[in-house]
Amino acid sequence: MTKRSSYAPPKVWEWTSENGGKFANINRPVAGAMREKELPVGEHALQLYSLATPNGVKVTVLLEELIELGISDAEYDAYLINIGEGDQFGSGFVAINPNSKIPALLDRGTSPPTRIFESGAILLYLAEKFDAFLPKEPAARAECMSWLFWQMGSAPYLGGGFGHFYAYAPDKIEYCIDRYAMETKRQLDVLDQNLSTRQFLCGDEYTIADMANYAWYGALVLHNIYDAAEFLDVASYTNVVRWATEIEARPAVQRGRRVNKPWGPEELQVVERHSASDFD
């Protein structure tokens, strides 16, 4: 029998910076800018400020897919926001995203410029702006929106829940790991059952819902994020693996995964992106 914690929550919670964990130095219970820092601006209308985490990859994959279609107005400048160094708390970034999370997009092609934050909102904005990767028929569009928002609501249980307690928390808490492992496997089963009868999440059409879900669940089943592939038995979700492998073979996806990536093999890093030549 596992020994239960004797911790009793205080009547009023107080924050301490000594709470431990991989991201303790950047997590805090208040919002807003911590320092004055303007953002760089490139030549294109679309200015992306991001990092190649799953939420960032969603957006760069879509932008590269739009460019692959020959949509020149989707050209963009992508600047690195290093969350480990607290770049997300600079005044310029907070002005675009008051939530201080990557990614954030500024569309300077509108007057005044349009800010968009939250990765799902950015995907929807770009898909509508360029009329691509978003079904037009009402029922198909509703299906796409359902899977897009399913991902937005589900992935925090994978990343902030399972990933945090399994890989990053200073103490391994059995209850937390079991709770979020169960939920992560349930989510994989939701995807696997749906993909057992469909090529993509919504049917035969590749959409922003696939891009959003691939960034998280593709990374889980193909790239062993959190070093948890064996623990979660991800290989058993064969339909998810098939779907993720097919998406990852797309040239635009391969490029999108490299943008704003300052880690891994140097030949796969494109820390800043300003043109197609940056991938050479």
Secondary structure, DSSP 8 states (H G I E B T S, - for coil): ----------SS----TT--STTTTT--S--S-SB-------SSSEEEEE-SSHHHHHHHHHHHHHHHTT-GGG-EEEEE--GGGTGGGBHHHHHH-TT--S-EEEETTSSS-EEEESHHHHHHHHHHHHT-SS--SHHHHHHHHHHHHHHHHHHHIIIIIIIIIIII-SS--HHHHHHHHHHHHHHHHHHHHHHTS-SBTTBSS--HHHHHHIIIIIHHHHH-GGG-HHHHTGGG-HHHHHHHHHHHTSHHHHHHTTBT--SS-GGG-BSSBSSGGGG-
